[in-house]
Amino acid sequence: MQSSHKGIYERLAVGKTARFDAKLVHLLGCAARAFAENGYEKTSIRQVAKSAGFSLSNIYYYVASKEELLFLIQYHTFGRLVERLETILERDASPQQHLKEMVHMHVGYLVEHLPELRVCVTELHSLSGEYYKKVLVRRQRYFELTRGIVRRIGGVVEPNLATLFLFGMLNWIVMWFDADKNEPHQLADSLYLLFIKGYKGG
């Protein structure tokens, strides 16, 4: 059942996602960690409440269901990624520089919000109805902005396919990233160079 919490959704749908209630952001972070560690299906709303330090009534003040929690995690995450990429694109720079900044931004966000991005990568199929559609709009916006950069660079692979390859590399990082073994700046530089040298044909 879709939520009737209109006030929460309106705050998400209008303006910057940074306007999220701080307690809601805390709740989403705790839910993301629980979903990433145990899987969405195996995690109960009671487990999320315990990890967040919320009572069940506190949780239901913000959301009507576990699926709405999953929706808000993904909707918020992609909203922030789109905002950050739009800020990058507002700066006067070459498309290569825009792409390098995009890769660094994405990797940096991943380091700060690894559970959220892991959930976004692995649990889109767990959303249904309007939740799925609304998240998909934001995911597609992020993809289209990145594809625009790739298209302006020009290379040996069709831009749409090249962008899919790029996101394949970016998304898979969530499955193996280890803060003790991977230095984020070096990781982003290496991924950018691997992509750009192959896409530009050396």
Secondary structure as GFF3:
##gff-version 3
##sequence-region A 1 202
A	DSSP	alpha_helix	6	13	.	.	.	ID=ss1
A	DSSP	three_ten_helix	17	19	.	.	.	ID=ss2
A	DSSP	alpha_helix	22	38	.	.	.	ID=ss3
A	DSSP	alpha_helix	45	52	.	.	.	ID=ss4
A	DSSP	alpha_helix	56	62	.	.	.	ID=ss5
A	DSSP	alpha_helix	66	90	.	.	.	ID=ss6
A	DSSP	alpha_helix	95	112	.	.	.	ID=ss7
A	DSSP	alpha_helix	114	122	.	.	.	ID=ss8
A	DSSP	three_ten_helix	124	126	.	.	.	ID=ss9
A	DSSP	alpha_helix	129	153	.	.	.	ID=ss10
A	DSSP	alpha_helix	159	172	.	.	.	ID=ss11
A	DSSP	three_ten_helix	173	175	.	.	.	ID=ss12
A	DSSP	alpha_helix	184	199	.	.	.	ID=ss13
###
